[in-house]
Amino acid sequence: MGVGGHFWDLLKPYARTEDFDFLRNKRVAVDLSFWIVQHETAIRAHARNPHLRLTFFRTINLFSKFGAYPVFVVDGTPSPLKSQARIARFFRASGLDLSSLPVPEEGVSVKRNPAFLKCVQECVELLELLRMPILKAKGEAEGLCAQLNGEGQVDACITADSDAFLFGAHCVVKLIRPNSKEPFECYRISDVEAGLGLKRKHLIAISLLVGNDHDLNGVQGIGLDTALRFVKCFSEDEILTRLSEIGRGEALQFQGGVRSFNDAFPSLHEYSPKKKSPHCSFCGHPGSKRAHLKLACKFCSSSTSEACRQKPVGFNCHCGSCDLERRDKEQKKKANWQTKVCQKIAMEQNFPNVEIIEMYLSNNHCDFPADGCPNLSWETPKTELLVDYLSFHQQWEPSYIRQRMLPMLSTIFLREMASNPNKDLLYDQYEFHSIQRLKIRYGHRFFLVKWKKCAPAMDTTIHAVNPKDSEIQVETSEHSEYADPLNEIDAPQICLDDGCWFLATDENMELVKAAFPEKVDQFLKEKELKEMKSRRKKYSTESGGTQNSESPKTRNLQLSITEFYRSTKMLSQAKRGKNLAENLEDGIGSSDGKRKGVSPKLSKSARRRLLFS
């Protein structure tokens, strides 16, 4: 939740959509509870342990597809205020009377739901097998994420709690849409400050007025728009102090002319009523009607008429006394509105809550080592232990787990080859073979890398793989029981050629170039030669076809629609007849024994088991 009153809607105009490489080679803090809470949709779809599935697939996607270095943060012991607010939220959602809400003992926290804690523990075990860094906060996970971001330990936070900005976060990624050109919905505190004119303490003041995770109610009768307008009356340095004064009732002495708010509220003598000069009821200008009947006033006098002109409907005089009167009315209206807001604030008991303010302004959300820097490292996953863990909890086949982990392992392998090119084999089984082609996906360019398995295949028969089957697809078995775009894994393509198994994975172009620069140069040269030959062939074909098919009279004339479709139809029919004749010749010339020697194509699951088991 974070700040109440639809706070995200207030920040929405200042959101940015970032491209695919926004988090590449950057550290990002992930609020693990934010991911686990999202598994409720999967529960309705009857998925098996959706929290583990979510964490497994999203971690691999974040690490391999987006190239980020995730740091996972889990919640610590909730504060007594958070426990009380959680109980109140449960009573409110259940339709129970809040008057019967139990009052916890002072300083005593209420633990979270045991089922939720079990989900967190299982996800932590999974992440430990993936060798991801995990930090435990003293209290709120988003508080530690914001602290890491503010200190420069990470470059962004992934969370949906808007109070991350109150804790001091600089950049928050609220939403990830992986199947788009700009998948990240990002919010920066600098954009919020420039757009709304609000700084960190202003946001804290708004949360105190409209409610937050630690005080659901806030101030009765004050909404987000009122709170926004009110906090803008003060600077960042004085806003929290002024709220404390208003809470004690010190700011309600407006009638006495107190100027304790540094002229934020004008005193009474500044807009005390002054005698307004008389105005003509006919023309509306200063002066009397009797005087204007004798001689036109200076505002109405002209060369064509010596009498005053009648004032139009809605006429407003702009003389000095009228302008002063309008300004006084606006000041009174503003002072009355501010007085009403202050009265509502003063009616709240113990406002503002000093404990909430100190928690938001605190910079000690975790017990770091003596040097003050957390130990963040990303190592090679414990693959076999991970296979056993997921086979037990998810009942997945080991070959399926290994296949889904390959994008993460290939990313780690390429990073190690780029920094220290001493490792020869990926997963101790596959060697870098070649770059198959350049792939564009959602507007982003990848290399489709071909990996060769060192051990020869048991069957030396060549199996032709249908291109449709070799494309990356979502599993249609029980493993796809919950479809979330962020959970889709780029499963490697599998094929068997010349008695050798081959895999094809999508890899970042810069990472492949850093790891295997010779292979990239070779691929680019071959690609350039192919394109050059293709252009030459196309040019020669077009020029030859033009000379043969077009007569001198019609060479420069455009065909009509009817003629165009007739010619296209005749060409396609001739081509189909030629292909049919060739197939018949091949069938007559081939023997039955030769046809029987070609083995049928293996299914997708069979190829996966042969390759990864």
N, C-alpha and C positions, 0 to 999 in steps of 0.2 A: 504493500500500500504506500507507505511513506507519508507525504503531506496530504491531508484531506481536501475536499472541495474541488475535485477534478483538476488537480494541480498540473498534471501532464498536459491537459488541454491549454493551459496558460502558456506552457513552454513550447507547444507544438509548432507555432509559426517560426521558431528559431532553430528547428531541427535541420540537420544536414543529412543527405544521403551520400555515403562514401562508396568508392569503387571497390573492386575485388581485392586489390592489394593494400587496402587501408591498414590491415593489421599484420601484414607480412613482415617477418623478422622483428616484431614488436612483442613486448610482454603485456599481457592483459590479465587482470584479476577477475575471476568468475565467482559470483555469488552462487554457491552450490545449491542452497535452498531454493533459489529462484528456478533452477532447472527441475528440481524434484517436485516442486508444487505443480509444475506444468504437466505432470504425468496423470493428473486426474482425468483428462480427456481419454487417455489410453485405458484407464480403468473401466470407463464406460464401454470401451471397445473389447473388453475381456482379454487384454494382452497379459502375457506372463511377465511379471516383474518389470513393468514399464520404466521404473526409475533406473534400473540397470541398463536397459536397452537405450534409453535416452542418453545416459551419461557415456556409455560406450561409443555410440555412433557420433554424438556431438563432439566428443573429445577428439576422435580421429579426424572428423571433418575440420574442426578448428585448427588442428595441428598440421594436417597434410594439405587440405584444399586451400585454406586461407593462410597457411604458413605462419601462424601465431605461436607464441610460447605461453600457454595458459598457466595461471597460478590459481589454484582452487582455495576458496576461503569458506570455512564452515562456522556456524554460529556457536557461541560459547554459552555461558549461563545467562539467561535473560534477566534483566533488571526487574525489581518488584513492580515498577510502573508498567513495564511491558507485559508482565504476567497479569496484572489487573486489567489492562486494556484488552488482552487476549480473552480473558473470561467475559468481559463486557461485550466483546464482539460476538462471542458464542451465544450469550443470552439474547442479544439483539437479533441474531440470525435465526434463533429458535423461537422467537416470538414470546420469550419469557419476560416477566416483570423485572425491570432493572432495580426496583426497590429491594428485591430479595437477593441482590448481588452480594456474595460473601466478601467480607473485608479481610484481606490477608494481613498477617502480622507484619510489623514494621521490619524491613530488611530481609524478608523471606521471599524467595522466588519460587514460582510454580513451574515445574518441568513441563516440557512439551509432550505431546501425545507420544506414547511409547512406540506406536506403529511408525510414526514419522521418524523418530530417532533411529529405529531399526533400518529404515530406508537410507538414512544418512550414513549409518555405519557401513552398510553394504556397498554404497557408492564410494566411500572412502577406501574400503578394501580393494575395490576394482581399480581406483585411481592409483593406489600404491603399486599394484601389479603393472599398471601402465607406466610407472615410474614418473608420475607427475608430481610437482611440488604442492604440498597441502599445508595450509596454515589455519590455525584455530584462533578465532577472535575471543577476547574476553567477554564481549557481549554481542553486539550486532555485527553480522558479517559485512554488511554494506559499509559500516564504519571503518573496518580494517581495509576494505577495498579502497575507500576514499583516502585513507591515510597513505596507503602505498602509492596511490596516484598523485597525491599532493606532494609526497617526498621524492617523486621521480623514480620509484622502484618499478612501477609499471606505467604503461603509456595510456591505458584506458581501463574502464570497469564495465563489466557486463552484468547488469542488474536492472530490474524494473522498479526498484524502490526509489522514489523521487527524493527521499531525504538523503541520498548519497551526496547531493550538492551541499546540504546543510553540514555534513561531516567534513566537507572540504574537497570533494572530487572536482577535477578539472574537465574530464571527458567521460561521458557515460554512453555506452552502447545499449539502447533499450530493446532494439528489435533487430533480428537477423533474417533476411529473406535470401537464402542461398541461390535460389533459381531466378536471379535477376542480375542486370548489369551493375546495379549499385545496391548491394545486399545489406548494407549497414545503415540503420537509422541512428544517428549520433547527435548528442547534445553537448555543447561546450559552454562552460560557465562564462567565457568571454563574450559569446554571442548573446547570452541572457542579459549580461550586464549592459551591453551596448543597446539591446532592443528594449528592455524594460526599465533600465536604469536601476536595477536591484543588485545589491551585492550579497555576500554570504549572510551577514547579520540581518539584512532585510528579509531574506528567505526564512531565517529562523523565527523572526517576529511574525511572519505570515503563518507559519506552522503553529505557533502558540495561539494565534487568533482563530484559525479555522479548524484546528485539530491535527493530530499526527498519530503515529503508532503507539505513543506513550500516553496520550491524552486524546481520546476519540472525540470528545465534545467540543473542545476549544471554548470560545466565548459565545454564549447563546445570542442569536440575532445578528451575528457578523458572518457574512459570506466572503467568498474569495475576492469579489470585486471591491467590496467595502474595505477589506483588509489591505488590498493592493493600493487603493487610493490613500488610505490612512498612513501606511508606513512610508509612502513617498514624501510625506510632510517633514521627514527627519532625515538626517544624514546617517551613514552607517555607524559612525562612532557614538552617536547619541540615542539610536532607536531603542536599544534594550534598556538603557537607563531611563528613558522617558516612559517606557511601558511599566517599569517598576514604580516610578512616581505616580503614574495614573492608577496603578493597582492599589497604591496606598491612599488614593484620594487626594493627593496634593495638587493635581492639575485641574480640579473642579472649581477653583476660585477665580473664574473668568470675570464674574461681575465686579470683583474688587480691583480689576485692572492688573492682576499679577502677570508678569512677563517672564516667567520661569522657563518658557520654551524658546527663548532666543528669537522672539518675534515670529515664531511659527503661528501663533494665534494673536491677532491684533487686540490691544487693550480697548477698553470701552470708550476712552476719550478720542480715539482715532476715528471712530465712526459714530460719534454722538450726533444726534439730529441737529442740523443747522437750518435756519430760516431760509426757505426757498424764495427767490425773487418772483413777483407776480408775472403771469403769462397771459397773453391775449387768448381768449377762448375762440376767436375766429381764425387767426393764422397760426397760433401756437407758439409764437415767439415771445421773448421777454417784453413786458410792457402791458398797458391796459387796453381794453377794447375801445374805450372812449377816446383815448389818445390816438389810436390807430385809425378811427373813423375820420378824424380831422386830417391826419397826415400819415402816409404809409411808413412803416418801420424800416429801418436800414436793411433788414434781411429780405423784405419784400419789394423794396423800391426798385423801379426800372424806368427806362425811358418811355415805354409804351403805356404804362399805367401808374397812376399816383395812389391807388388804393391797395390795401393788403389783399393777398390771395388767400382763399379759404384752404385750410390745412386738409390734406388727403387722409383717407382712412389708414390707421396704423402709423400716423406721423409721430416721430420722436425728435424732440429738440436736442441739438448738440451744443448748446451753450455751456459755459463753464459750470454753472450751478446744477444743471441737469446731469452732466457727466459725473460730477461729484456725488450727487444723490444716487445714481445708479451704482457707482463704485461702493458706496457705503452699504447699499442693499446686498450686494454680492458678498461683501465682507461679513455682514451680519448672518447671511445664509450659511456661509462657510463655517463661521464660528458656532452657529447653532448645530450644524451637522457634526462638527468635531466634538461639541459638548455631549451630544447624544451618544456618540461612539465611546467617549470617555466614561460616561455614566454606565454603559453596558459593561465596560471592562472593570470598573470599580465594584460592580455587583458580584463579580466572581471571587470566590474565596481562594486565597493563596496564589494570586496571579501576579506576575508570571511564575511558573514553577522553576526555581533556580536549579534544581537537579537536572531538568531537561536541557536547560541552557548550557550547563557545564558539560553534559554528555556530548552535545553537538560540537562544542568548542574544544573538547579534549583531543589530544593528539597521542593518546596512549591506549590503543585498542588491542595491543598484543605484546607479550613479553619476548622481545627480540634478544639476540645474543648481546654480549658486552659491547661489541663494536656498533650496535644499533642497526645492522643490516641483516635481513633474513637470508637464510641459506636457500637459494633458489637454483635448482639444477634439474636438467631434463636428460634422462638416461634411456638406454635401450630397454624396452619392455621385457618382462619375464614371460615370454611367449607361452611356454609349455604350462606354467602354472596358471596363466590366464586362460588357456584352453580348458584346463581341468575345472577352473572356477566357473566359467560360463557354461560348460557342459553340464555341470551339476545344477546351477541355478536356472539356466534358461533352456536346458535340454537341447542345445544346438549341436550339430555335428561338428567334430573337430576340424574337418576340411572347410566347413563354412566359416568358422571363426578365423582360421589362418588366412583364408582368402580375403575376409573383410579387414584384417589387420595389415595386409600387404601395402596399401597406400601409406600408412604411417611408417612402416619399416623402410619403404623405399625413400621416403623423405629424410629419415634419419641417416640412411646410407649415403644419399647424395650430399647431405650437409657434412658428413665425416670425410667423404672423398674430396670435397671442396677445400676443407681445412687441412686434412692430412691424408693424402692419397696412398695409403698403405693397405687398405682393406680391399680384397678382391671380389668377394662374393656377397650378394644380398641374402640375408637369412641363411648364410653358409650353404646355399644351394643354387642361386641364380647369378649369372654374370650379365653385365651390360652388353647387349648384342648390337643394337642399332636404334636409330630414330626412324620410326615407321612413317610418320607424316605429321604435318602441322594441323592442329585441331582448334577450332574456334567454338567456344561454348559460352552462351550468354554474353557474347561480345568480348570474351576474354580468351587469349591465345595460350594454348598448351602444346607441349610436345607429347606425342603418343610414343612412349619408349617401349622397346621390345626387349624382354629379358629372356635369357636362355637357361634352362635347367641343365646343370652339369651332368647329372646321372642320366643315362639313356633310358628311353621309354621301354616298357616291357613289350609292347606291340610295335613292330616296325612298319606297320601298314600306314599309309598316308591317309588321313581322314580329312576330307574337305569340310570346312566349317562355313555354314551359311552366314553371310554378313549380318543378317538380321539377328542371328543368335549370338554373334560375337559383340554386338553393341552392348553398352552398359545398360543393364535393365535392373529394375527392382525385383527382388525375389518374389515369386508367386506362391511360395509355400507358406507354411505357418509363420515364417519369420517376418512376413510383411503384414502382420495382423494390425499394426498401427502405422499409418502412413503420415509421417511428418516430414516436410521438405528438408529440415535440418538433419533428419535422421538418415537420409538417403546416402548410401556409401557408393563411391565410384568403384564398383567391383572390377577387378582386372579381367581382361579378355583372355580366353584360354584357347590354344590351338596346338595341333601336333603336325609337324612337318619334318620329313626326312628322318623319322625316328627320334626326333627331339621335341620336348615340350617347350612351348613358348608362352610368355605372359606379356600383356600390353597394358601399361598403366599411364594415366594422365599425370604429367609432371610439369612443374613450373619451368619456364624457358630459361630464366636467369640462373636457377639452381642447377639445371642440367649443364648449362654453359660453363658454370664455375667448376663443376665436377669433371666433366669430360669435354674440354674445349676442342680437342681434335675431332671427336665424333660430330660435334655441332657444325664445325667448319666443313667437314666432309658432306654432311647432310645438306647444308645450304648450297654448296657448290653443285651437288647432284640435282637439287631442286631447281636451281637456276638453269642448268642444262636441259632438264626435262621441260621447263616452261619455254625455253627458247626453241626446242625441237617441236613442241606442240604448236607454237605460234607459226613456225615455218610450215608445218604440215597443214595447219588450218588455212594459211594463206594460199598455199599451192592448191589445196582442194577447192577452195572457193573460186580461185581464178580459173582452174580447169573446168569446174562445173559450170561456170558462167559462160565459158566459150562454147561448151558442148550443148548446153540446154537452151541458150538464148540465141535468137536470130538477130541479124544486124538491125532489123526494123524495130524489134521489141526489147532490145538490150537495155535501153535507158528508160523504159516505161514501167510504171508500177502496176502489178496485177490487181485485178478486182478481188473482192472477198471470195466470190464463187470460184474464180479461176485458181486462186491460191489454195483453197481447200481441196479442189479436185486434183491439183498437182501433188499436194502433200499426201492425199489418200493413195494415189497411184504409186508413189515412191514407197510408202509403208507396205503396201500389198506386195510389191516386187521384192522388198527386203525380206518379208515373212516367207515368201515362196522360196527364196534362195536359202534361207536358214533351214527350212523344212527339207529341202533336197539334200543339203549337207548332212543333216541328221540321219536321213534315210541311208545315205551312202556309208556313214559311219556304222550304222546298225548292221548293214549287210556285210561290211568288211570285217566286223569284229566277231570273234568266236564266243560260244557260250561259256567256255571255260575261263576266258579272259574277263567276262563280265562278272562271273562268280568270284573272281579274285579280289574285286573291290569290296571292302567291308563296309557295312552301313555306318552312317554318321553316329557318333556317340552322343548321348543326351548331355545337357548342360551339367546336371548334377553328377553324371558319371565322369565327365572330364575333370570336374572339380575334385572328386574323391581320388582319382588317379594322380592328380598333380599335388595335392596338399596333404593327403593321408600318409 
